[in-house]
Amino acid sequence: MISWFFKLNDTYESYFSASDVKPYLFKRDIDEGGHKKRRDVTFDHDKNTAFVKDYLKKKDTVITVNGPQDMISTFYFLRNYDTKNMKAGEEISVDMFFDFETYSFKLQFLGYETLKTKFGKVKTQKFRPIVQAGRVFKAKESVTVWITADENKIPIRMKASLAVGSLRLNWRPTKVWQILSVS
């Protein structure tokens, strides 16, 4: 029903190598009630550059970077990180490239939780990304992400408290994320 009042159509795609989870292409196509962005970021890890193609502004930009992740590959980066022996409260630091800048991004480990999903009960590891408060999120600790507690470490759920309302996303096989509710 929320779509009757507020049109939300966001698509994020990340293409990265399976072995080292380095992103090669990140696509962002959003329309949030008329606020639109359509950008592709191509990473060249040999040259330490990110080529940003902005389709709406018809502008191309090359930015110097040093091995960052994109918004989606950040969570898959955990596949190459030993999280089995982490204690609640420990943090992982990752450089994340987003909107023409590289940010120092932290994921705080909150512990283990078994989630009831349409695939059955799934043991997960729960992380809290420390995000920028104010623009979109209520507070810097407004987002929670659950990943499977196996060697695949697949993100399967995300909850966020937004500046206006909240968002809940679930993973499903045909699409990486499915929006369950926005309130």
Secondary structure, DSSP 8 states (H G I E B T S, - for coil): -HHHHS-EEEEEEEEE-TTT--EEEEEEEEEETTEEEEEEEEEETTTTEEEEEETTTTEEEEEE-SS-B-TTHHHHGGGGS--TT--TT-EEEEEEEETTEEEEEEEEEEEEEEEEETTEEEEEEEEEEE--BTTTBSSTT-EEEEEESSTT--EEEEEEEBSSSEEEEEEETTEEEEEEEE-
